[in-house]
Amino acid sequence: MNEVVLIAAFSALVPIFLFLRKWTNKSKANWLLFLFTFLSIATDTVNYFLCNANINNHFVINLYDYLALLLELGFIISALHKNWIYRIFTVFLILILWFIHARFNYKYGFFKMSFDYSYLFSLIICLYSMVGILHLVLSDSNFFNKSKHIIMPLLGLLAFEASCLIPLITNNFELTGDEKIYLYTIYLYTVLTGSIIRNVLFSFYFIREKSIENDKRILSNSVI
């Protein structure tokens, strides 16, 4: 298990390094993707040490849910959707989800998490990612050729959130102690695998961004 955790953590460092390089396009969408990756590795690291020390980590997960929802949906609409109605709808959706999550935390405290809300958040990100991929695939050829590399981080978000979604479905099942331990192990491996796939796709996306930046620079120099 420790080896998988280390691989997942190391894989997250790659897209972070690629983004911080000088040549990377520092667009709003890329900043949001970078911040989400940084949030993810920070959360995984803190959770790892808290779990090993048998300390309640639900407050970390609650904080992650609030921030990740904003960063992931923010990236999708910044990278793809210019329609103001879609953007306003997404902002209201985030505010509504924050409100219902905050009511839960106000009632039960920040050290108790709701698997239902985590499930809902992951499901929404999956739906937004799939809609974003369809938006790209069905767009005109000019927009698709210019933006097709955005499919990589969308697939990364979809893979990661789906890996979180699958184990959350089984949370309300009545299980014995051994079954809970087995399910928790499967959950960790599933999420860590999803994290690695996501980070690999994010890395390829930032590499492609470098290529696009270089092509623009070459074209600009040739015109001059």
N, C-alpha and C positions, 0 to 999 in steps of 0.2 A: 504493500500500500504506500509506504513512504516513497518508494521509487516513482510511482505514478504521480504522487503529489509534486515531487521535484520536477518531473518532466512537464507537468501542466504549468507549474510556476515558471520554469525556464522558457516554455513556449510563449508565454505572455510577454516575456521580456523582449522577444524578437520584434513584434510590431511596435512596441514602445520605442525601441532603439531606432527602428526605421523611420518612425514619425519624427523623432527628435533630430534626425540628420538635417543639415541645412537645406538640402535640395527639395525636401518634401513640401508639397502644396499645403499651406496652413489655412485651408478653407474652414468655414464654420463647421461643416459636416465632418471634416477630418479631425478637428479639435474635439468634437463630441465623441467620435469613435475612440480617439486616444484616451480621453478622460474615462470612458466606460471601461476600456481595457485596464487602465491604472486602478480604477475602483474595484474591478473584478479580482485582480491579483492581490490588492491590499486586503480585500474581504476574505479571500481564500487563505491568506497567510495568517490573519488574525484568528479566523475560525479554527485553523489547524492547531494553533497553540492553545486556544481556549478549550477545545475538545480534549486535547491531550492532558490538560490540567483539570478536566472535569468541571469547567466553569460554564455557566449558562451563556450561550452565544446568541440568544434570540434577539437581543438588542442590536447586534451587528447585522443580522439578517433583515430586521425591520428597517434599519437605516439604508441598507443596500437596496431594498425594494423601492423605497422612495426615490433614491437617486438614479438607479438603473432604469426605471421606467421613463424618467425624464430624458436621460442621455440616449437611450436606444430609440425611442420614438422621435426625439429631436434629430438624431442622425438621419433617420429614414425620410422625414419630411424635408429636411434641409438638402439632402442629396438628390431627391427625386421630385417632390411635389411643390409646385409653385402656386397652385390654386389656393387662393386665400380662404375659401370656404373649407377646404380640407384641413388647412392649418388651424383655423379657428375651432373646428370640430375636435381636432386632436388636443388643442390646449384645454378645451372644456372637459374632454375625456380624462386628461391627466389630473385636472383639478378635482373632478368628481371622485376618481379613484383615490387620490390623496385624502379627500375628505372622509370617505368611508373607512379607509385604513386608519386615519387619525382618530376617528370615533372608537374604533376597536382598541387602539393603544391607550386612549383616554380612559376607557372602561376597565381594561384588564392590565394596563401597564405596558411599558416598553420592553420588559423582559419576558413577554409572552408573545409568540408569533401565531399568525393564522395561516394554516396551510391552504385554506380556501382562497385567501387573498393572493398568496404566492402563486397558486395554481392559476387564478384569474389573470394576474399580471403576465405570467409566462404565455398563457393562451393568447392574450392580446398582442404580444410581441410576435408570436408565431403568425397570427393572422395578418398583421401589418407587413411582416417580411414577405409573406406569400403574395399579398396584394402588390407590394413593391416589385417583386420579381415579375409578376404578370404585367404590371405597368410597363416595365422595360421591354419584355418580350413582345408585347403587342403594340409598342410605339412605332413611329415611322422609322425607316432605315437610318436616317441621318442622326436622330436622337439616340437610337440603339447603338450605332457604331461609336458614337462619342461617349456613351455612358455605360456600355455593356460590362465594364470591369466592376461596376457597383454591385453586380450580381454576387460577387465573391463575399463581401461583408454581409450582404443580406442572407446568403446561404449560411454564413457563419453564425449569425444571430439565430436563424431558424434551427440550426443543428444544436446550438447550445441550449436555447429555451425549450426545445423538444426533449432534450436529455433531462432537463429539470422537470418537465411536465409529466413524463411517463411515471417516475416513482411517486410523484405527489398524488396521482390517481389512487394509489393503493394505501394512502395514509389512514383512511377511515376503516380499513379492514380490521377485523378482530384477529389478532395474532398472538402467539405464545412468545415467551421471552427469547427463545432461540430463533424463532421466525423473524422477530423484530431485528435481532442482530444481523441475521442473514440479509434481510431486506435493506438495512442501513448500509451494509457493505456493497450490495448491488447498486444502491443509490449513489454512493460515493464514486464507484468506478464509472457509472453511467455519466454522471455530471463531469467528472474529470476528463473522460473521453470526449464529451461534447466541448469542453473547454479547449482541449488540444486541437480539435478540428476547427473550432472558431478562430483560434489564434493563428493557425496555419493559413486560413483563408484571409484573415486580416493582413497577414504579412505579405501574401501575394498581391493583395489590393494596394498596399503602400508601395510595393516594388513597381507595380504598374503605374502608380501615380508619378513615380520618379521618371519612368520612361516617357510619360506624357509631358512632364515638365521639360525634359531634355529635348523632346521633339519641338516644343514651342520655342525653346531657346534657340535651337538651330534654325528654325524657320524665321525667327525674328532677326537673327544675325545675317541670314542670307538676304533678307529684304533690305536691310541697311546697306 
